[in-house]
Amino acid sequence: MEAAWCDLEQMEYDRAYSLQTRLVELCRRRRQSVFILNVEHPRVFTLGRRGGREHLMVSPERLEAEGIQLVQIERGGEITYHGPGQLVLYPIFHLRSLGLSVSAYVELLEEVMLRTAADHGIRACRDPRNHGVWVGDDKLGSIGIAIRHGVTFHGLALNVNTELTPFGWINPCGLTNTRMTSFACQGQAPEPREVQQRLNHHLAALLNLTLTPTPLTTLEAALEAARKD
């Protein structure tokens, strides 16, 4: 199956979220559509469906001084951090069109990160405490998805050379005494674009997709045309 792949580079969280929700509606109407978005976000904390504000350990004034947004969204999970150097992957498609259950899809996203880490000499693993991938007791990558009208969006976040300090201001994913790690902390220093290519490669292989590079302007034009239908 063909998938439209778009590299959003670094984009504000709110703008990327708006794009996702519009693509979700398009997938609802055109069930065979598949979109893959790559992005890095400016510094932001996001709160999932279960909330998680109680896991934020700094004041709103501190967040404002640090220039970090706080955004409530509908993905699964609690609180997490996004920032430059963290690769975020948003696959958007109707789960049934690819024959996936929610649990199978979550496991697939974990497998994508496990294979990408292994490509760079990092022995990551799953952990029953929480979805995502881990190196020992340290979390390397996170998963948070939402399903609307059978269409999945949000996705995964993998720490490459991310600033980890803001993770110390929260209990990431609602877990206490959990440290985050990154490729850089594991002694690996690949270019983020190289890691992104491997993420996309493994996702495409596991979902049997052919990724077609698609500029953001093309996506926007398709969304506008669909709005007028």
HUJOPE-V218915 format. One record per helix or strand. SS is the DSSP state (H for helix, E for strand). FROM is the first residue (numbers start at 1). LEN is the number of residues. If there is no record, write none. Layout:
ss=SS from=FROM len=LEN
ss=SS from=FROM len=LEN
//
This chain:
ss=E from=2 len=9
ss=H from=13 len=17
ss=E from=34 len=7
ss=E from=44 len=5
ss=E from=51 len=1
ss=H from=53 len=3
ss=E from=56 len=1
ss=H from=60 len=7
ss=E from=69 len=4
ss=E from=79 len=4
ss=E from=86 len=9
ss=H from=95 len=4
ss=H from=102 len=18
ss=E from=125 len=3
ss=E from=130 len=6
ss=E from=138 len=11
ss=E from=151 len=9
ss=H from=165 len=5
ss=E from=170 len=1
ss=H from=172 len=3
ss=E from=179 len=2
ss=H from=192 len=16
ss=E from=210 len=4
ss=H from=216 len=13
//
